[in-house]
Amino acid sequence: MTTALVIGGGPAGLMAADVLSAAGCNVTLTDQMPTVGRKFLMAGKSGLNLTKSESFETFVNAYIHLPAQLRWALDDFGPEQVVEWANDLGQDVFKGSTGRIFPKMMKASPLLRAWIARLTSQGATIQTRHRWVGWDGDTARFDTPDGTTSIRSDITILALGGASWQRLGSDGAWTKHIADTRPFQPSNCGFQVAWSRHMDGVLGHPIKSTCLTAGSRTSRGEWVLTHKGIEGGGIYEVSAAMRDGHPLIVDLVPDLSRQDIHDRLAKGRPGRTKTQFLKSGLRLPPAKVALFLEMTKGEIVDLANDLKALKVSHNGPLPIDEAISTAGGVSNDALNERLMLIQRPGVFCAGEMLDWDAPTGGYLLTACFATGRKAAKDALHWHKELAEMP
């Protein structure tokens, strides 16, 4: 019987173990944490966004960085297949108003329990508190509570995650054991802003009904002014462009044209200050007014233009450990078309440890599922070809 080792118990590793055990392999799945799927469970606390219902080309074009191997993985296992997979695990799903797909139970825990039960029924063994510490020849070595142990296998899948949320197991420490990696960068992250004291009364307040632009990325999502800076879904959608140096430009009144603003200003009461106009003439909420005054510092050149194209300054991303996900990881040049490490035949990589970048909204999880599945299927093909060689 073919032996398979999967290192990492996140969605990519679980998917790889599922495919391999279903194919009859003797599978061992390891994870350094006391239980598997910890970041997966955290993602499901506010509703587990599995994927998104939209045309396939629209879906793949949403990825900020889409290497060929990921595109091929998504060709085989895209949004429709994710829905079928969830249904096969007994988890019905529904489509939200924006096309995002969620389990009807909303949480990740019922799905994870069903998934682990299926792995167990297929003969997979799960070993937790096993921290991968590199290789001894062709054997994987682990630090465990009982000391160092080694596991040898015919096939190895690495699904070690990125470098955010260290307390959930994604610490990126594995990079010292793989030669060709790219530095991790925060993705879907907030940004630091050193607010003045006049912002104290609005910190913690959401900013709604805006249009954010950074580079070629735009968002109409809600975001939040926090004591650290700016965060939330709207910011996450443009965060990769901001991280890469593009300024954040905010349209505070996207449903009004510049001419609309000029017309309202002309109809206003004589002697009214611009701040009074923002509050009464445009009925902006206090958080928007405070943000506008904070960023213009009272130097308003063209009120309409400043409202429609407010540059929001920041001091860079919040710490990488606070990011929802990360870009960087195993270089695509280090992998062949099968997601196998060129320098280590028989070892395949999957999930967020690969160098790709995706927005939130179902794209992250779908890519993890798809690459875990591709790595496992390609590993099976590789092993079969190896066995058939004369």
FITORLO-857770 format. One record per residue (C-alpha): x, y, z. Coordinates in steps of 0.25 Angstrom, whole numbers, plus 5000, padded with zeros to 4 digits. Layout:
N
XYZ ...
! end
This chain:
390
500050005000 500550144997 500950225009 500650375009 501050485019 500250615019 500950725028 499950835032 498450815036 497850935030 496850935018 497950905008 498550785016 497150735020 496750735005 498050665001 497850555012 496450535007 496850514993 497950414997 497250335007 496050324997 497050264987 497450154997 498750215002 499150195016 499150345020 499750415032 499350555035 500150635044 499950775050 500850855060 499650895068 498750815078 497650805068 497550825053 496750935045 496951045056 497051165046 495951095038 495051105050 495451245053 495051285039 493651225041 493351305054 492651415046 492151325035 493051225027 493151285013 493551165005 493551214991 492751314982 491751294971 492151374959 492651334945 493851254945 494751364938 494251474947 494651384959 496051354954 496251494950 496051544964 497351474969 498451584971 499551484967 499051354960 500251264956 499951164945 499951044955 498851114963 498051144951 498150994947 497650954961 496451044960 496150994946 495950854953 495350904966 494651034965 493351094972 492450994967 493250874972 493450944985 491850944987 491850794982 492850764992 492150835004 490850765000 491550625000 491950655014 490550675018 490650825019 489650905011 490051045006 489351175002 489751294994 489751425000 489351554993 490751584988 490951444982 491751384994 491551244998 491351205012 490951075020 489551095025 490051065038 490951185036 492051125045 493251045041 493150945053 492050855047 492750845034 494150815040 493550705049 492950635037 494250655029 495050585040 494050475042 494150445027 495650445028 495650345039 494650255032 495550255020 496750205029 497550335031 498250355044 498350495050 499550525059 499550665066 500650735073 501650695063 502450815058 503250785045 504750815047 505250775033 505850655027 506750545030 507050495016 505750455011 505050445024 504250565031 504650595045 503750645056 503850705069 502750645078 502450655093 503150515094 504350555087 504850555072 504150455063 504350425048 503250385038 503650325024 502650325013 502550294998 501850434996 501950555004 500950675003 501450805010 500250895014 500950985024 500151115023 500651255022 501151345033 499951415040 499251375052 500351305059 499551265071 498751175061 499951115056 500351195043 501651245047 502451225034 503651165042 503651055031 504351145021 505751115027 505550965022 505251005008 506251074999 505451154989 504451244996 503951384995 503851475007 502451475013 501651605012 500351635019 499051625010 497651665014 498151745025 497951875032 498851995032 499452085043 499052225044 499552325055 498252395058 498252535065 497452555077 496252605070 495952475065 495752405078 494252425078 494052345065 495052235066 494352095066 493252155057 492952095043 493152165030 492052135020 491652175006 492952215001 493852164989 495252134991 496352124980 497752084981 498452054968 497551974959 496751924971 495451984976 494451954987 493051994992 493251915005 493051965019 494251995027 494652045041 495452155048 496152085059 497152125070 498252065061 497852115048 496852065037 496351925035 495151845030 494651785017 494651905009 496151935013 496551785011 496051784996 497051894993 498151855003 499051784993 499151914984 499351994997 500451905002 501151914988 501152064990 499952114983 499252234990 497852214996 496852304990 495452314996 494152364990 493352405002 492152434994 492152334983 490652354980 490852504977 491652564966 492552684967 491452774961 490452724971 491352764982 491552904976 490052924974 489852894989 490952984993 490353094985 488953074991 489553085005 489353195015 490353305014 491453305024 491353155026 492653095029 493152975021 493052885033 491552925035 491352895020 491852755022 490952735034 489652795029 489852815014 490352675011 489852615024 491252535026 491252455039 492252505049 493352395046 493352445031 493452585035 494552555045 495352475035 495252585024 495752695034 496852605039 497352575025 497252715019 497752775032 496852895029 497552925016 496352905006 496652954992 495452904985 494352844994 493652764983 495052704978 495552674992 494252604996 494252514983 495752484984 496252494998 497652435000 497652365013 499052355018 499652235026 500952185032 500852045025 500251915028 499951865042 500851755047 500851625038 500351545049 499051625049 498751605034 497651515030 498651445020 499951465014 500651465000 502051404998 502451265001 503051154992 503451214979 502751164967 504051144960 504351044971 503150954967 502850884954 501450884948 501050774958 501350864970 502550764973 503850824978 504850814967 505950794977 505250684985 504450584976 503250524983 502950654992 501850744987 501350874993 499950934995 499151045001 499551175006 501051135007 501051154992 501351294986 500051344982 499151454987 497651464987 496551554993 495551515003 494151474999 494351324997 495551324988 496551294999 495851165003 495551124989 497051134986 497451054998 496450944995 496850944980 498350934982 498250824993 497450744983 498350764971 499550734980 498950604984 498450564970 499850594964 500550524975 499750394972 500050414957 501550434960 501650314969 500850224959 501750264948 502950234957 502450094960 502250064945 503650104941 504549984937 
! end
